Structure formats: structure tokens, C-alpha cells
Amino acid sequence: MTDRLSPLDVSFLYMETPTTAMHVGGVCVFEPPAGGFDYDRLVELITQRIGLVPRYRQKVKTVPGRLANPVWVDDGDFDVTYHVRRSALPKPGNREQLKELVGRLQSRQLDRNRPLWEIYLVEGLEAGPDGGERSAIITKTHHAMVDGVSAVDIGTVILDLEPTPREVPEDDWRPRPAPGALRLVFGAATDLVARPTAVLDTARTAVVDARATAGKVVTVAGGVMAQAKLMARQAPETPLNVPIGQQRRFGMADTSLEDYKRVRKAHGGTVNDVVLATVSGALRTWLLTRGEKISPTTVVRAMVPVSVRGDADKGELGNRVSSYFVDLPVGEGSAVMRLHQVSFAMRGHKESGAAVGADALVQLSGFAPPTIHALGARTASVMTRRLFNLVVTNVPGPQFPLYAAGARMLSMYPVVPLAKNQAVSIGLTSYDGGVFYGLNADRDAMPDIDVLASCLEESLAELVGTTR
């Protein structure tokens, strides 16, 4: 039985353009053990563990005539050393050099003829307080394979709870032969017989296309119109929404989870509310540094994806996410009032059940026959400029140290892909007492990405100052 990509997952493939690479990524900084942590050790570790995530040895194969969505097939020429790469920073190997390298690596799209992931070991980071040299691991995984929460779970492939690596079953993987064109076509036809409703996605006559499109538009509109009052107003014009190019910059910010909890305890709401209030304050300061006009009613609309992966979904790959649209009150001068306004807005979303499913947006590329998937995905990408100004993802991670072959992970920064006309995306992950922001940005539109990263730290400090 073929493992076919879902309409949502395949949409991320079709969304990809030269200026919008659709891979998620991360940057993890490690403190090597006494015996060191080098490229050969990383290759050995991944070779031992990759059997735990079979998708990492599979690639996408299209169906002739695009009669159905593509399928996952084993890569008969799989070469782990192609996907696991090494790099080194020139001395002193500082944080600025690491960010520059991340921006350049994340600018390049993944090779569609191979499994859709890459990992880079970066050596030569400047020494920590103990005087020892540090390393970093940069990851790239196509969004068709994982969502934000899954990306953290997949980290268990190389990460352990203890410095001593855990034992894993011996891997005797042998690639299954890739299906030929005839088998793919037969499989597409079989799926249509087994799921008659799929005809709406694959029938190619104009009449059926029109009916399928109309029916799906109603469904999608229902998801979007659940927030009709908010969405009736187009997202405001901001410097965050401009034509973007292929090249990227990357920013980092380090904060403490305890600070968010302290603010929540003093003023109410949730940790996520404090995060969004922090982002609001940071955007306010950043806009002022650019000389932008801000009034008390100025807002920046954020799309905030929320994973809805339940216990029954654990171990499965794919996307299970819903999203809120939130108007961040950047015009409000009081940090506490910004927090209260964000908390009120988020509480209203949750009480009304008005979450807009990510599939309600991306299905705009999934309702049509697969032959026009690409057009629909690009339409959804263009539409994002009207609906929201930027994406803010908040993924909780483990609050205890993790290790890779004995190397302790010190920090982890997410890399969230940019949509068309989106100059920056903000991702953050909490880990071992810290909250680490990763800012993926267009190189030309955001030369001041480090200013925005600093504003995040200052905005949180302002909120903490109100608790004393």
C-alpha cells in the first residue's frame, strides 16, 4: 500500500517558490563532552538512530499525470553523508558568525530528488565560561514531513536524557523497490474507488472541478469566517509585508522561562499571553527605531499556530495544527495594558472556539485537482498578506537537559519559513529553563533583525519590571 501525502502536506511542496523555501529548521548549541564531539561521531549516531524515523530515508515520488497526490517511497540510493554535513566557523567563531551561517544555509531549498532533510555540524564556536569549545547543529526538514511539535519529537533521534547514549534496536533496513508508473496510476485509481469523495480532488472535468471548488470554498470559508469580525478588516500595512528575495538573515534572543511565569503570576493570563505581549512590545520599539508612525490604535496582526496533535497522534508524522489570528497592540504604551489586551483577545478565541485551522487556509490548494495544486498554493501564499502580518510560533520543549552522544544541549532556536511578502517570522522554544527565539528574515528587508531580537529581550525585561 502506498503512503500518500495528504492535501495539507503536499500543499507545502507546491507552496515552495524560489523566494519561499518551505522547510522548518533549528539551531542547537552543544557543550561537547570530555572526549569531544565530531562529524564522524554525529554520522555514526544518526546512522544508528535513523531507523526510528523511517520517513528520513524516503523521498517524494509524483504520480504520472498528477492523477493523485505524490507518495513517499524508499530512497534506494540513500546516503547518510549527503544529508549530514559539516562546517566550521573562522576564529573566534562568535555568535554573529553563527547567525550569518544559519541565514545562508536556510536560504537554500532542499533537493526534491532525495529525502527532504539536512543536518550540519558546525565546529569552532567560541569557548564557553569553562573555556571549552562549543559546537552547533543546524537542521532543515521540509514542512511536508513535520509540524513544529513533531520537529521537537524528531529530535529524540539523536538526543538522550542522559550523557550515556541509550541503546536502540539494530537496524537492518533494506529499501523497498520504488513503484513504477503503472503501479502508481493503479494505486491512484484504487484510492478513488476506496474513497469516492476523493473524486472531488482528482476528477478533471470542468464541471466537477467547479463543483468541487465551490464546495470546498464553503468549507474553507467557514473556518476563516469563524473570526469574521476580525478578518473583515484587512491586516494593516507594515514594514513586515514587502516583496522578499531568496536570501535570509537569522536573529536570536535568549530569555528565561521563569521571567514569563513571574509576569503571569503577577498579572494573570497564560505564559503564551506573556510571550505575545513580549512580541508586541518588541515590535512597538522596533517600529519606533525605524521612525514609523504609531498611534494608540496601531496593531500588528499575528497568526499564532497551535498544535492539536493528541496522544493518539504520537509517533505519527504530518500536520495537525490550528491557528489564531491576534491583533498585537503595538500602539499601547503600557506593558501591562498590552498584556491585558492580548490575554483578553486570546481568551475570546478560546471561549468562542474560533480557531482557524491551518488546513482551512492551506486547503485552498487542496480542494482542486492535483494538477492545479501549485496554483492554489500560490494563491494561499499571496492571500496571507491580506490576512496577517507575521507568524509567531511557540512550541514548548523539555524542561531538563538533553544530550547528543554525551554533548549537552545548551539552547535551541527554531527556524520558521517565510510566506510570500512576509519579511520575518518569529519562532520560540522553551527548553531547560530558557525560552529561545529564532527570527528568520528576508536579508534585504530586515537588515536590522538584530535590533528586533534585542527588542524582545528588552520588552520582557519591561514586563518583569512591573512585577516588583
C-alpha positions as CSV (number, residue, x, y, z in Angstrom):
1,M,0.0,0.0,0.0
2,T,1.4,3.4,-1.0
3,D,1.9,6.1,1.6
4,R,0.3,9.1,0.0
5,L,0.9,12.7,1.1
6,S,-2.2,14.4,2.5
7,P,-3.6,17.5,0.7
8,L,-2.3,19.7,3.5
9,D,1.2,18.2,3.5
10,V,1.6,18.3,-0.3
11,S,0.5,21.9,-0.3
12,F,3.7,22.8,1.4
13,L,5.6,21.3,-1.5
14,Y,3.5,23.3,-4.0
15,M,3.8,26.5,-2.0
16,E,7.6,26.4,-2.5
17,T,8.9,29.1,-4.8
18,P,12.5,30.4,-5.3
19,T,11.7,33.1,-2.6
20,T,9.7,30.9,-0.2
21,A,11.5,27.8,0.9
22,M,9.1,25.6,2.8
23,H,11.4,23.9,5.3
24,V,11.4,24.2,9.0
25,G,14.7,24.2,10.9
26,G,16.5,24.7,14.1
27,V,19.8,25.7,15.6
28,C,21.1,23.8,18.7
29,V,24.2,24.8,20.6
30,F,26.1,22.0,22.4
31,E,28.8,21.7,25.0
32,P,30.9,18.7,23.9
33,P,31.9,16.1,26.4
34,A,35.5,15.5,27.5
35,G,36.1,13.0,24.7
36,G,34.9,15.5,22.0
37,F,32.0,15.5,19.6
38,D,33.0,15.5,15.9
39,Y,31.5,14.8,12.5
40,D,32.2,11.1,12.4
41,R,30.5,10.7,15.8
42,L,27.4,12.5,14.5
43,V,27.2,10.4,11.4
44,E,27.5,7.2,13.4
45,L,24.9,8.4,15.8
46,I,22.4,9.3,13.1
47,T,23.1,6.0,11.3
48,Q,22.3,4.1,14.4
49,R,19.1,6.1,15.1
50,I,17.6,6.8,11.7
51,G,15.6,3.6,11.7
52,L,13.4,5.2,14.4
53,V,12.1,7.7,11.8
54,P,11.6,5.8,8.5
55,R,10.5,8.9,6.7
56,Y,14.0,10.2,6.8
57,R,15.0,7.6,4.3
58,Q,12.1,8.2,2.0
59,K,11.6,10.7,-0.9
60,V,8.7,12.1,-2.7
61,K,7.6,10.5,-6.0
62,T,4.9,12.1,-8.2
63,V,2.1,10.2,-9.8
64,P,2.0,10.3,-13.7
65,G,-0.4,13.0,-14.9
66,R,-0.8,14.1,-11.3
67,L,-3.9,11.9,-11.0
68,A,-3.4,11.8,-7.2
69,N,-1.1,13.3,-4.6
70,P,2.5,12.2,-4.6
71,V,3.6,9.2,-2.5
72,W,6.6,8.5,-0.2
73,V,9.0,5.8,-1.4
74,D,12.2,4.4,0.0
75,D,15.4,6.0,-1.4
76,G,17.3,3.1,-2.9
77,D,20.4,5.3,-3.1
78,F,20.2,6.7,0.4
79,D,23.5,8.2,1.5
80,V,23.6,9.5,5.1
81,T,26.7,11.5,4.5
82,Y,24.9,13.6,1.8
83,H,22.4,14.7,4.5
84,V,24.8,15.0,7.4
85,R,27.3,17.7,6.6
86,R,30.0,19.6,8.4
87,S,31.0,23.3,8.6
88,A,33.3,25.4,10.7
89,L,33.4,29.0,11.7
90,P,36.6,31.1,11.4
91,K,38.0,32.0,14.8
92,P,36.8,33.3,17.2
93,G,33.6,31.5,16.0
94,N,31.3,34.0,17.6
95,R,27.5,34.3,17.7
96,E,27.4,36.8,14.8
97,Q,29.2,34.3,12.5
98,L,26.9,31.5,13.5
99,K,23.8,33.6,12.7
100,E,25.3,34.5,9.3
101,L,25.9,30.9,8.5
102,V,22.4,29.9,9.5
103,G,20.9,32.6,7.2
104,R,22.9,31.3,4.3
105,L,22.1,27.6,4.9
106,Q,18.4,28.2,5.4
107,S,18.2,30.2,2.2
108,R,18.8,27.1,0.0
109,Q,16.0,24.8,-0.8
110,L,16.2,21.1,-0.2
111,D,16.8,18.7,-3.1
112,R,13.5,17.2,-4.2
113,N,15.2,14.1,-5.6
114,R,16.4,13.0,-2.1
115,P,14.8,12.7,1.4
116,L,13.8,16.2,2.4
117,W,16.2,16.9,5.3
118,E,19.8,18.1,6.1
119,I,21.8,18.4,9.3
120,Y,25.0,20.4,9.6
121,L,27.6,20.1,12.4
122,V,29.2,23.5,13.0
123,E,32.5,23.4,14.7
124,G,34.7,26.2,16.1
125,L,32.2,28.1,18.3
126,E,33.9,30.3,20.8
127,A,34.6,28.9,24.2
128,G,32.0,28.9,27.0
129,P,32.7,30.0,30.6
130,D,34.5,26.8,31.2
131,G,37.0,27.5,28.4
132,G,35.8,24.6,26.2
133,E,35.0,25.0,22.6
134,R,31.3,24.5,21.6
135,S,29.5,23.1,18.6
136,A,26.2,23.7,16.9
137,I,23.8,21.6,14.9
138,I,21.7,23.2,12.2
139,T,18.7,21.3,10.9
140,K,16.5,21.6,7.8
141,T,13.4,19.5,7.4
142,H,10.7,20.1,4.8
143,H,7.3,21.2,6.2
144,A,5.7,18.4,4.2
145,M,7.2,16.0,6.8
146,V,6.6,17.7,10.1
147,D,5.0,20.5,12.1
148,G,6.5,22.4,15.0
149,V,5.8,19.9,17.7
150,S,6.9,16.9,15.6
151,A,10.2,18.7,14.9
152,V,10.9,18.6,18.6
153,D,9.9,15.0,18.9
154,I,12.1,14.0,16.0
155,G,15.0,15.5,17.9
156,T,14.8,12.3,20.1
157,V,16.5,10.6,17.1
158,I,19.9,12.0,18.3
159,L,19.0,13.3,21.8
160,D,19.1,11.3,25.0
161,L,18.0,12.0,28.6
162,E,21.5,11.1,29.9
163,P,25.1,11.7,28.7
164,T,25.4,8.0,28.0
165,P,23.6,7.2,24.7
166,R,20.6,4.9,25.0
167,E,20.6,1.5,23.2
168,V,18.4,1.2,20.1
169,P,17.4,-1.9,18.1
170,E,19.8,-2.9,15.4
171,D,18.7,-1.5,12.1
172,D,18.6,-4.0,9.1
173,W,16.8,-1.6,6.7
174,R,16.6,-2.6,3.1
175,P,14.9,-0.2,0.7
176,R,11.7,-1.4,-0.9
177,P,11.7,-1.1,-4.7
178,A,10.0,2.2,-5.8
179,P,6.7,1.6,-7.6
180,G,6.6,2.0,-11.3
181,A,4.4,4.4,-13.3
182,L,1.7,1.7,-13.9
183,R,1.5,0.8,-10.2
184,L,1.3,4.5,-9.2
185,V,-1.6,5.0,-11.6
186,F,-3.3,1.8,-10.4
187,G,-2.9,2.9,-6.8
188,A,-4.5,6.3,-7.6
189,A,-7.4,4.6,-9.2
190,T,-7.8,2.2,-6.3
191,D,-7.8,5.1,-3.8
192,L,-10.6,6.7,-5.8
193,V,-12.7,3.5,-5.6
194,A,-12.0,3.1,-1.9
195,R,-12.8,6.8,-1.2
196,P,-15.4,8.0,-3.6
197,T,-15.3,11.5,-2.2
198,A,-11.7,11.8,-3.4
199,V,-13.2,12.2,-6.9
200,L,-13.7,15.8,-6.0
201,D,-10.0,16.2,-5.7
202,T,-9.0,14.3,-8.8
203,A,-11.8,14.5,-11.3
204,R,-10.6,16.6,-14.2
205,T,-13.7,17.8,-16.0
206,A,-14.5,21.4,-15.8
207,V,-18.0,20.8,-14.3
208,V,-16.7,18.6,-11.4
209,D,-13.8,21.0,-10.8
210,A,-16.2,23.9,-10.4
211,R,-18.5,22.0,-8.1
212,A,-15.6,20.6,-6.0
213,T,-14.1,24.1,-5.8
214,A,-17.4,25.7,-4.8
215,G,-18.0,23.0,-2.1
216,K,-14.5,23.3,-0.7
217,V,-14.7,27.1,-0.7
218,V,-17.7,26.9,1.6
219,T,-15.8,24.7,4.0
220,V,-12.7,26.8,4.0
221,A,-14.7,30.0,4.3
222,G,-16.5,28.5,7.3
223,G,-13.1,28.1,9.0
224,V,-12.0,31.6,8.2
225,M,-15.3,33.3,8.8
226,A,-15.4,31.9,12.3
227,Q,-13.3,35.0,13.0
228,A,-15.3,37.2,10.6
229,K,-15.4,40.2,12.8
230,L,-11.6,40.3,12.9
231,M,-11.0,39.2,9.3
232,A,-13.4,41.7,7.9
233,R,-10.5,44.2,8.5
234,Q,-7.5,43.7,6.2
235,A,-4.2,43.2,8.0
236,P,-2.6,46.7,8.5
237,E,0.2,47.9,6.2
238,T,3.5,47.4,8.0
239,P,7.2,47.2,7.0
240,L,6.8,43.5,7.8
241,N,5.0,42.9,4.5
242,V,7.1,43.6,1.4
243,P,8.3,41.6,-1.6
244,I,11.1,39.2,-0.4
245,G,14.0,37.6,-2.1
246,Q,15.8,34.2,-1.7
247,Q,18.4,35.2,0.9
248,R,17.8,35.2,4.6
249,R,19.1,36.7,7.9
250,F,18.8,35.0,11.2
251,G,18.4,36.5,14.7
252,M,18.5,35.0,18.1
253,A,17.2,36.1,21.6
254,D,17.7,34.3,24.9
255,T,15.2,34.7,27.7
256,S,14.3,32.9,31.0
257,L,11.1,30.9,31.3
258,E,11.0,31.9,35.0
259,D,10.5,35.6,33.9
260,Y,7.4,34.7,31.9
261,K,6.0,32.7,34.8
262,R,6.7,35.7,37.2
263,V,4.8,38.1,34.9
264,R,1.9,35.6,34.5
265,K,1.7,35.2,38.3
266,A,1.6,38.9,38.9
267,H,-0.9,39.9,36.1
268,G,-2.8,36.8,35.1
269,G,-3.2,35.2,31.7
270,T,-1.0,32.4,30.4
271,V,2.6,32.0,29.5
272,N,1.7,32.2,25.9
273,D,-0.1,35.5,26.6
274,V,3.1,36.9,28.1
275,V,5.0,35.7,25.1
276,L,2.7,37.6,22.7
277,A,2.8,40.7,24.9
278,T,6.6,40.5,24.8
279,V,6.5,40.3,21.0
280,S,4.0,43.2,20.9
281,G,6.4,45.4,23.0
282,A,9.3,44.4,20.8
283,L,7.5,45.2,17.6
284,R,6.5,48.6,19.1
285,T,10.1,49.5,19.9
286,W,11.4,48.2,16.6
287,L,8.9,50.2,14.6
288,L,9.8,53.3,16.6
289,T,13.5,52.8,15.8
290,R,12.5,52.8,12.1
291,G,10.7,56.1,12.5
292,E,7.3,54.5,11.8
293,K,4.2,56.4,12.9
294,I,2.4,54.7,15.8
295,S,-1.0,55.7,17.2
296,P,-2.7,54.3,20.3
297,T,-4.8,52.0,17.9
298,T,-1.9,50.7,15.9
299,V,-1.8,46.9,15.7
300,V,0.2,44.2,14.0
301,R,-1.8,41.0,13.2
302,A,0.0,37.8,14.1
303,M,-1.0,34.3,13.1
304,V,-0.3,32.0,16.0
305,P,-0.3,28.3,15.1
306,V,-1.3,25.9,17.8
307,S,-0.6,22.2,17.6
308,V,-3.7,20.0,18.1
309,R,-1.7,16.7,18.0
310,G,-3.3,14.5,20.6
311,D,-2.0,11.4,22.4
312,A,-3.4,9.2,19.6
313,D,-1.2,11.0,17.1
314,K,2.1,10.5,18.9
315,G,4.6,8.8,16.7
316,E,2.9,10.0,13.5
317,L,4.3,12.5,11.1
318,G,2.3,15.1,9.3
319,N,0.5,18.3,10.3
320,R,-2.2,18.7,13.0
321,V,-2.3,22.4,13.7
322,S,-4.9,25.1,14.3
323,S,-4.3,28.9,14.3
324,Y,-5.5,32.0,15.9
325,F,-5.3,35.5,14.4
326,V,-4.3,38.0,17.1
327,D,-4.1,41.8,16.7
328,L,-1.0,42.7,18.8
329,P,-1.5,46.1,20.4
330,V,1.8,47.7,19.4
331,G,0.2,51.2,19.8
332,E,-0.3,50.7,23.5
333,G,2.5,52.4,25.6
334,S,1.9,50.4,28.8
335,A,3.5,47.0,29.0
336,V,0.8,45.8,31.5
337,M,-2.0,47.0,29.3
338,R,-0.6,45.2,26.3
339,L,-0.6,42.0,28.3
340,H,-4.2,42.5,29.4
341,Q,-5.3,43.2,25.8
342,V,-3.5,40.1,24.5
343,S,-5.0,38.0,27.3
344,F,-8.5,39.3,26.5
345,A,-8.1,38.6,22.8
346,M,-6.8,35.0,23.4
347,R,-9.4,34.3,25.9
348,G,-12.1,35.3,23.5
349,H,-10.7,33.0,20.8
350,K,-10.7,30.0,23.2
351,E,-14.1,30.6,24.5
352,S,-15.7,31.0,21.1
353,G,-13.9,28.0,19.7
354,A,-13.0,30.2,16.7
355,A,-9.6,28.7,15.9
356,V,-8.9,28.9,12.3
357,G,-7.4,25.6,11.2
358,A,-4.3,25.8,9.2
359,D,-5.9,23.4,6.9
360,A,-8.7,25.9,6.4
361,L,-6.1,28.2,4.8
362,V,-3.9,25.7,3.0
363,Q,-6.9,23.6,1.7
364,L,-7.3,26.4,-0.8
365,S,-4.6,24.5,-2.6
366,G,-6.0,21.1,-1.7
367,F,-9.6,21.3,-2.9
368,A,-8.7,21.4,-6.6
369,P,-7.5,18.6,-8.8
370,P,-3.8,17.9,-8.1
371,T,-2.9,19.3,-11.5
372,I,-3.6,22.8,-10.2
373,H,-2.3,22.3,-6.7
374,A,0.6,24.6,-7.4
375,L,-1.8,27.5,-8.4
376,G,-3.9,27.1,-5.4
377,A,-0.9,27.0,-3.0
378,R,0.5,30.2,-4.5
379,T,-3.0,31.8,-4.2
380,A,-3.0,30.9,-0.5
381,S,0.5,32.3,-0.1
382,V,-0.5,35.6,-1.8
383,M,-3.6,35.8,0.4
384,T,-1.5,35.7,3.6
385,R,-0.5,39.3,3.1
386,R,-4.1,40.4,3.5
387,L,-4.9,38.2,6.5
388,F,-1.9,38.7,8.8
389,N,1.5,40.4,9.1
390,L,3.7,37.8,10.6
391,V,3.7,34.3,12.1
392,V,4.6,33.7,15.8
393,T,5.1,30.1,16.8
394,N,5.5,29.0,20.4
395,V,6.5,25.3,20.9
396,P,7.1,24.1,24.5
397,G,10.2,21.9,24.9
398,P,11.5,19.7,27.7
399,Q,12.5,21.4,30.9
400,F,15.5,19.2,31.6
401,P,18.9,18.8,29.8
402,L,19.3,16.6,26.7
403,Y,22.4,15.1,25.3
404,A,23.7,14.0,21.9
405,A,26.5,11.4,22.2
406,G,27.4,12.9,25.5
407,A,27.3,16.5,24.4
408,R,24.9,18.6,26.5
409,M,22.4,20.8,24.5
410,L,22.5,24.3,25.9
411,S,20.0,26.1,23.7
412,M,17.7,25.5,20.7
413,Y,16.4,28.2,18.3
414,P,13.6,27.4,15.8
415,V,13.7,28.5,12.1
416,V,10.2,29.1,10.7
417,P,9.8,29.5,6.9
418,L,8.6,32.8,5.4
419,A,5.5,33.1,3.3
420,K,5.3,35.3,0.3
421,N,5.5,39.0,1.3
422,Q,6.4,38.1,4.9
423,A,9.7,39.8,5.9
424,V,10.1,38.0,9.2
425,S,8.8,35.0,11.2
426,I,9.3,34.6,14.9
427,G,9.6,31.2,16.4
428,L,10.4,30.3,20.1
429,T,11.1,27.2,22.0
430,S,11.3,26.7,25.8
431,Y,14.0,24.3,26.9
432,D,15.6,23.6,30.3
433,G,14.5,26.8,31.9
434,G,15.2,29.1,28.9
435,V,13.0,30.5,26.1
436,F,14.9,30.8,22.9
437,Y,13.7,33.0,20.0
438,G,14.7,32.3,16.4
439,L,14.0,35.1,13.9
440,N,14.0,34.1,10.2
441,A,14.0,37.2,8.0
442,D,14.5,38.4,4.4
443,R,18.0,39.6,4.0
444,D,17.2,42.8,2.2
445,A,14.0,43.8,4.0
446,M,15.4,43.2,7.6
447,P,19.0,44.4,7.8
448,D,18.1,45.3,11.4
449,I,17.0,41.9,12.5
450,D,19.4,42.0,15.5
451,V,17.6,45.2,16.6
452,L,14.3,43.3,16.7
453,A,16.0,40.4,18.6
454,S,17.3,42.8,21.2
455,C,13.9,44.4,21.5
456,L,12.4,41.1,22.5
457,E,14.8,40.8,25.5
458,E,14.1,44.5,26.4
459,S,10.3,44.0,26.1
460,L,10.4,41.0,28.5
461,A,12.6,43.0,31.0
462,E,10.0,45.8,30.9
463,L,7.2,43.3,31.8
464,V,9.3,41.8,34.6
465,G,9.9,45.3,35.9
466,T,6.2,45.7,36.5
467,T,6.2,42.8,39.0
468,R,8.5,44.3,41.5
